[in-house]
Amino acid sequence: MSHQGYNQNTPTVYNRKPMPRAPTRPNQSMPRAPRPNPPEDPYLTDAKKFMNLYYDTIDNKRDKIVHLYGTTCRLLFDGNPFAGGDTINEFWQKRFPTSVHTIRTQDYKNHGDNLLVLMTSGEVLLDTHRRTFSQ
């Protein structure tokens, strides 16, 4: 069947009514009222405070680290276990090199009123060697 003047590459145009215009947005130059910040989760506030205290103590106040570990605490560092506050304190003060921690991620999980599980990762400069860590 032959259609004179029909070209398969010519788009078909239908007689349509024009689409209604979308409603205009408010004037972009008008200042918007600032949104109030939602209150911060009190557990998050406590987690941040402890993490800042912990890494500042390890990096700058090693003589105070004994106050962060109780007598029944345990520490596992690079596969080496340390048990008890005195043993952990000795590790930080005598065996761990000078450090500067840079925190990249922090997270926490609330497990009741008296327990927060904190997770931290970042880089640590040990003497002159940079390493990644997660704790």
Order of alpha helices (4+ residues) and beta strands (2+ residues): alpha-beta-beta-alpha-beta-beta-beta
